[in-house]
Amino acid sequence: MRAEIVSVGDELLKGQRVNTNAAFMAAALAGIGVPVGRIVTCSDGEEEMASVFAESLERADIVLVTGGLGPTRDDRTKKAVQQLLGRGLELSEEAFANLAARLGQRGVELSGSLRDQAMVIEGSHVIANTRGSAAGMILCCPERFQNHYLVLMPGVPSEMKAMMELTVLPWFAALSDTVIRHTPIKTVGIGETTLAEMIVDIEDALPGGTTLAYLPHAAGVTLMISTLGREQEVVERDNRTVVDAIARRAGKFIYATSEVSLEATIGAMLATRGLTVAVAESCTGGLVASRLTDVPGSSSYFLQGFVVYSNQAKERSLGVPKETIERFGAVSEEVARAMAVGCLEKSGADFALSTTGIAGPAGGSLEKPVGMLCLAIAKKTSGVLLSKTLFMHADRELNKFRFSEAVLRELWECLQQD
Amino acid sequence: MRAEIVSVGDELLKGQRVNTNAAFMAAALAGIGVPVGRIVTCSDGEEEMASVFAESLERADIVLVTGGLGPTRDDRTKKAVQQLLGRGLELSEEAFANLAARLGQRGVELSGSLRDQAMVIEGSHVIANTRGSAAGMILCCPERFQNHYLVLMPGVPSEMKAMMELTVLPWFAALSDTVIRHTPIKTVGIGETTLAEMIVDIEDALPGGTTLAYLPHAAGVTLMISTLGREQEVVERDNRTVVDAIARRAGKFIYATSEVSLEATIGAMLATRGLTVAVAESCTGGLVASRLTDVPGSSSYFLQGFVVYSNQAKERSLGVPKETIERFGAVSEEVARAMAVGCLEKSGADFALSTTGIAGPAGGSLEKPVGMLCLAIAKKTSGVLLSKTLFMHADRELNKFRFSEAVLRELWECLQQD
């Protein structure tokens, strides 16, 4: 079974809204082993919708449509389907009762336009709307499309999601005979090209039904290993074989094989061992602290952050010696080490991280270009563990993020060896 | 002129990534008066891409494609276009020089797969990639599609955005005979419904060709006023009339009528007056410092940040009295005020902001629920200017962002009155 998704809405075509509905539906369908072949966004004109629905129904077994079921004039999805299938409308007692119950609570009368919300295409299976008033529909289409299914849902995300979970997914899961397994392999500190070269032979020998996708983002790459098949056991085994092979090859760059962030991975390692951390930031401007404190429960291991942009702040808040700054410059491993040591002392934490660098766009020179980062990590029991200089070459915002990723990666490595 | 957008990528069809690229491109095209008819997401199979490209080229004058130009094996966009148009590849000297310059700096050799990145479809106009290695292309297609345009760009958002702004938009703006004017009205501290009620009569009386869209986001609403027409002067006048009317009505919630962030607006106000700022953060965990330092040139006014998660850090780094914390609790306006005053003293800045609250998910109580924020602002010359308690009710990440927005909004108001 193959699906397509049709998103109806001019606000999507004007770029005023990002199509998060389609991603939700696609992921949900993948979860029941139904791959999505195409996602089409179209305007809410009757002719346009009717032809988009027809094209999708010809290609796919299931077509999920969202949008155009509301009470206003630009909601024409039902009209388009009537035109396409030559069917009429009928009142759904079930949808009408739902509507009356919902609105009765709010003391609103059932006007004509509200009653329209309970009118459905003849012969549909009604999808109850537990979050709103427009009824959804599942239509089997023997007229033209060899029993392919057309599913109509509202575009309001909360209404669509509830319909998917309560009705649509169980309905099609029962018809699907496919099992699927996705495993993300989350890496840091390695680029797409280098990683691809490192695992080229594994990629060449993927078992049937297994695919490997590169999902690059600002600071690294996530590999997604997906296995599709009929037997649960075979699917799990094939998927695990590939994940294990890649883990053996590129293990030093892999921080997780599940949907978890680098900062959460580090947080779990610190929490498990009862260790604490503090950060001293110049060029990352608070981003490292902010990422670490994005993790729920981080107050148990994150003690304190110092954002020391000015030289004076570095001296006063962290005790970085004035002469170190004067002799080596604020962007130097010497200053990074002094910041880390000062941060340890002021905070009393077990680990301290520091960053000093040039995020840009101004402030660079030939010796110290924009994108240069000096970082250090120190540990209460053993002093400075490492300091490093790295060079990124991006814009300010991306540099800040890559700087933060670099120092978090070093901490993650230290914790692995700890 | 009409456009379509094709997004290539299995990760989009699996719902592993939300298609933000398409929204960006659609909004950008709207900005030069080119409406988007459809957005199609398809898989990276060669046959599939070739047929999607062909269908779109038959319907639209311009087809923008993103994805499938990278160095890995699942990057097959160029192959699909070769198949579709029957053209070969040629080395682009320009793209190769760009690649060599980029990678030379990092000391990496130009391997075969990297050289492939500089190969383009014969007869294309090359779009320089200022953020990455894969070259983009603009192809005029006289072979099959009556001089319709096919534009190929990488799927990495930063690379695609730079290509759109530097090359693609100027190229097609010159071919478009429609004038369009968009003005964003950026608000803070007011919800969509309240704002809509406040300007209902202005919305009812919009001039012809002018539309008003609500773009709600995590912390507020941007109103987008768009005017479309043939004559520059009329378009500008109609657009300005609406913007001015809304500004008169809702001025106290509007911080900008251009694409600028709240932090950049504040930064410009500080820089102009030669004032400096420092921040003391508990619940925002460094996010306020990070947002302020996202602004280029922020080192001229941002002195220092203190991320004081633990009570001990509040006492030691900012001199918050232990008894204040014990008597009122760490989340209290009393502590927020003491943090702001301590931050002023330790940093020497002209303004100090502070936040203390409960981001969640744990740590809430009936009196102090998750989403509670206490904030304060102090000024060197006059001490504490204000303290406030606010209540948000969202998840941890959204609360952190809303907390940061709330304290930045208060600073913005103080600066307006200053």
HADDOCK unambig.tbl for C-alpha pairs under 7 A between the chains (distance, minus, plus):
assign (segid A and resid 12 and name CA) (segid B and resid 23 and name CA) 6.79 0.50 0.50
assign (segid A and resid 13 and name CA) (segid B and resid 26 and name CA) 6.03 0.50 0.50
assign (segid A and resid 13 and name CA) (segid B and resid 36 and name CA) 5.67 0.50 0.50
assign (segid A and resid 13 and name CA) (segid B and resid 37 and name CA) 6.90 0.50 0.50
assign (segid A and resid 13 and name CA) (segid B and resid 38 and name CA) 6.85 0.50 0.50
assign (segid A and resid 14 and name CA) (segid B and resid 26 and name CA) 5.29 0.50 0.50
assign (segid A and resid 14 and name CA) (segid B and resid 27 and name CA) 5.33 0.50 0.50
assign (segid A and resid 14 and name CA) (segid B and resid 30 and name CA) 6.26 0.50 0.50
assign (segid A and resid 14 and name CA) (segid B and resid 36 and name CA) 6.90 0.50 0.50
assign (segid A and resid 15 and name CA) (segid B and resid 23 and name CA) 3.96 0.50 0.50
assign (segid A and resid 15 and name CA) (segid B and resid 24 and name CA) 6.00 0.50 0.50
assign (segid A and resid 15 and name CA) (segid B and resid 26 and name CA) 4.69 0.50 0.50
assign (segid A and resid 15 and name CA) (segid B and resid 27 and name CA) 4.31 0.50 0.50
assign (segid A and resid 16 and name CA) (segid B and resid 23 and name CA) 6.90 0.50 0.50
assign (segid A and resid 16 and name CA) (segid B and resid 27 and name CA) 6.65 0.50 0.50
assign (segid A and resid 16 and name CA) (segid B and resid 215 and name CA) 6.53 0.50 0.50
assign (segid A and resid 17 and name CA) (segid B and resid 23 and name CA) 6.67 0.50 0.50
assign (segid A and resid 18 and name CA) (segid B and resid 19 and name CA) 6.97 0.50 0.50
assign (segid A and resid 18 and name CA) (segid B and resid 20 and name CA) 5.84 0.50 0.50
assign (segid A and resid 18 and name CA) (segid B and resid 23 and name CA) 5.52 0.50 0.50
assign (segid A and resid 19 and name CA) (segid B and resid 19 and name CA) 6.50 0.50 0.50
assign (segid A and resid 20 and name CA) (segid B and resid 18 and name CA) 5.89 0.50 0.50
assign (segid A and resid 23 and name CA) (segid B and resid 12 and name CA) 6.75 0.50 0.50
assign (segid A and resid 23 and name CA) (segid B and resid 15 and name CA) 4.01 0.50 0.50
assign (segid A and resid 23 and name CA) (segid B and resid 16 and name CA) 6.98 0.50 0.50
assign (segid A and resid 23 and name CA) (segid B and resid 17 and name CA) 6.71 0.50 0.50
assign (segid A and resid 23 and name CA) (segid B and resid 18 and name CA) 5.51 0.50 0.50
assign (segid A and resid 24 and name CA) (segid B and resid 15 and name CA) 6.04 0.50 0.50
assign (segid A and resid 26 and name CA) (segid B and resid 13 and name CA) 5.99 0.50 0.50
assign (segid A and resid 26 and name CA) (segid B and resid 14 and name CA) 5.27 0.50 0.50
assign (segid A and resid 26 and name CA) (segid B and resid 15 and name CA) 4.72 0.50 0.50
assign (segid A and resid 27 and name CA) (segid B and resid 14 and name CA) 5.30 0.50 0.50
assign (segid A and resid 27 and name CA) (segid B and resid 15 and name CA) 4.29 0.50 0.50
assign (segid A and resid 27 and name CA) (segid B and resid 16 and name CA) 6.67 0.50 0.50
assign (segid A and resid 30 and name CA) (segid B and resid 14 and name CA) 6.15 0.50 0.50
assign (segid A and resid 36 and name CA) (segid B and resid 13 and name CA) 5.63 0.50 0.50
assign (segid A and resid 36 and name CA) (segid B and resid 14 and name CA) 6.85 0.50 0.50
assign (segid A and resid 37 and name CA) (segid B and resid 13 and name CA) 6.86 0.50 0.50
assign (segid A and resid 37 and name CA) (segid B and resid 42 and name CA) 6.57 0.50 0.50
assign (segid A and resid 37 and name CA) (segid B and resid 43 and name CA) 6.85 0.50 0.50
assign (segid A and resid 38 and name CA) (segid B and resid 13 and name CA) 6.80 0.50 0.50
assign (segid A and resid 38 and name CA) (segid B and resid 40 and name CA) 6.94 0.50 0.50
assign (segid A and resid 38 and name CA) (segid B and resid 41 and name CA) 5.49 0.50 0.50
assign (segid A and resid 38 and name CA) (segid B and resid 42 and name CA) 4.91 0.50 0.50
assign (segid A and resid 39 and name CA) (segid B and resid 40 and name CA) 5.72 0.50 0.50
assign (segid A and resid 39 and name CA) (segid B and resid 41 and name CA) 4.89 0.50 0.50
assign (segid A and resid 39 and name CA) (segid B and resid 42 and name CA) 6.81 0.50 0.50
assign (segid A and resid 40 and name CA) (segid B and resid 38 and name CA) 6.94 0.50 0.50
assign (segid A and resid 40 and name CA) (segid B and resid 39 and name CA) 5.72 0.50 0.50
assign (segid A and resid 40 and name CA) (segid B and resid 40 and name CA) 4.55 0.50 0.50
assign (segid A and resid 40 and name CA) (segid B and resid 41 and name CA) 6.36 0.50 0.50
assign (segid A and resid 41 and name CA) (segid B and resid 38 and name CA) 5.49 0.50 0.50
assign (segid A and resid 41 and name CA) (segid B and resid 39 and name CA) 4.90 0.50 0.50
assign (segid A and resid 41 and name CA) (segid B and resid 40 and name CA) 6.36 0.50 0.50
assign (segid A and resid 42 and name CA) (segid B and resid 37 and name CA) 6.60 0.50 0.50
assign (segid A and resid 42 and name CA) (segid B and resid 38 and name CA) 4.94 0.50 0.50
assign (segid A and resid 42 and name CA) (segid B and resid 39 and name CA) 6.84 0.50 0.50
assign (segid A and resid 43 and name CA) (segid B and resid 37 and name CA) 6.91 0.50 0.50
assign (segid A and resid 193 and name CA) (segid B and resid 71 and name CA) 6.50 0.50 0.50
assign (segid A and resid 196 and name CA) (segid B and resid 72 and name CA) 6.73 0.50 0.50
assign (segid A and resid 285 and name CA) (segid B and resid 289 and name CA) 5.92 0.50 0.50
assign (segid A and resid 285 and name CA) (segid B and resid 290 and name CA) 4.92 0.50 0.50
assign (segid A and resid 285 and name CA) (segid B and resid 293 and name CA) 5.55 0.50 0.50
assign (segid A and resid 286 and name CA) (segid B and resid 286 and name CA) 4.49 0.50 0.50
assign (segid A and resid 286 and name CA) (segid B and resid 287 and name CA) 6.30 0.50 0.50
assign (segid A and resid 286 and name CA) (segid B and resid 289 and name CA) 5.26 0.50 0.50
assign (segid A and resid 286 and name CA) (segid B and resid 290 and name CA) 4.55 0.50 0.50
assign (segid A and resid 287 and name CA) (segid B and resid 286 and name CA) 6.29 0.50 0.50
assign (segid A and resid 287 and name CA) (segid B and resid 287 and name CA) 6.50 0.50 0.50
assign (segid A and resid 287 and name CA) (segid B and resid 290 and name CA) 5.06 0.50 0.50
assign (segid A and resid 289 and name CA) (segid B and resid 285 and name CA) 5.93 0.50 0.50
assign (segid A and resid 289 and name CA) (segid B and resid 286 and name CA) 5.27 0.50 0.50
assign (segid A and resid 290 and name CA) (segid B and resid 285 and name CA) 4.91 0.50 0.50
assign (segid A and resid 290 and name CA) (segid B and resid 286 and name CA) 4.55 0.50 0.50
assign (segid A and resid 290 and name CA) (segid B and resid 287 and name CA) 5.06 0.50 0.50
assign (segid A and resid 293 and name CA) (segid B and resid 285 and name CA) 5.57 0.50 0.50
assign (segid A and resid 294 and name CA) (segid B and resid 397 and name CA) 6.22 0.50 0.50
assign (segid A and resid 296 and name CA) (segid B and resid 361 and name CA) 6.56 0.50 0.50
assign (segid A and resid 299 and name CA) (segid B and resid 309 and name CA) 6.56 0.50 0.50
assign (segid A and resid 303 and name CA) (segid B and resid 309 and name CA) 5.55 0.50 0.50
assign (segid A and resid 303 and name CA) (segid B and resid 310 and name CA) 5.51 0.50 0.50
assign (segid A and resid 304 and name CA) (segid B and resid 307 and name CA) 5.33 0.50 0.50
assign (segid A and resid 304 and name CA) (segid B and resid 308 and name CA) 4.96 0.50 0.50
assign (segid A and resid 304 and name CA) (segid B and resid 309 and name CA) 5.59 0.50 0.50
assign (segid A and resid 304 and name CA) (segid B and resid 310 and name CA) 6.91 0.50 0.50
assign (segid A and resid 304 and name CA) (segid B and resid 313 and name CA) 6.35 0.50 0.50
assign (segid A and resid 305 and name CA) (segid B and resid 306 and name CA) 5.91 0.50 0.50
assign (segid A and resid 305 and name CA) (segid B and resid 307 and name CA) 4.37 0.50 0.50
assign (segid A and resid 305 and name CA) (segid B and resid 308 and name CA) 6.51 0.50 0.50
assign (segid A and resid 306 and name CA) (segid B and resid 305 and name CA) 5.93 0.50 0.50
assign (segid A and resid 306 and name CA) (segid B and resid 306 and name CA) 5.02 0.50 0.50
assign (segid A and resid 306 and name CA) (segid B and resid 307 and name CA) 6.09 0.50 0.50
assign (segid A and resid 307 and name CA) (segid B and resid 304 and name CA) 5.33 0.50 0.50
assign (segid A and resid 307 and name CA) (segid B and resid 305 and name CA) 4.37 0.50 0.50
assign (segid A and resid 307 and name CA) (segid B and resid 306 and name CA) 6.09 0.50 0.50
assign (segid A and resid 308 and name CA) (segid B and resid 303 and name CA) 6.99 0.50 0.50
assign (segid A and resid 308 and name CA) (segid B and resid 304 and name CA) 4.93 0.50 0.50
assign (segid A and resid 308 and name CA) (segid B and resid 305 and name CA) 6.49 0.50 0.50
assign (segid A and resid 309 and name CA) (segid B and resid 299 and name CA) 6.54 0.50 0.50
assign (segid A and resid 309 and name CA) (segid B and resid 303 and name CA) 5.54 0.50 0.50
assign (segid A and resid 309 and name CA) (segid B and resid 304 and name CA) 5.59 0.50 0.50
assign (segid A and resid 310 and name CA) (segid B and resid 303 and name CA) 5.52 0.50 0.50
assign (segid A and resid 310 and name CA) (segid B and resid 304 and name CA) 6.92 0.50 0.50
assign (segid A and resid 313 and name CA) (segid B and resid 304 and name CA) 6.38 0.50 0.50
assign (segid A and resid 313 and name CA) (segid B and resid 347 and name CA) 6.88 0.50 0.50
assign (segid A and resid 347 and name CA) (segid B and resid 313 and name CA) 6.89 0.50 0.50
assign (segid A and resid 360 and name CA) (segid B and resid 296 and name CA) 6.99 0.50 0.50
assign (segid A and resid 361 and name CA) (segid B and resid 296 and name CA) 6.56 0.50 0.50
assign (segid A and resid 397 and name CA) (segid B and resid 294 and name CA) 6.18 0.50 0.50
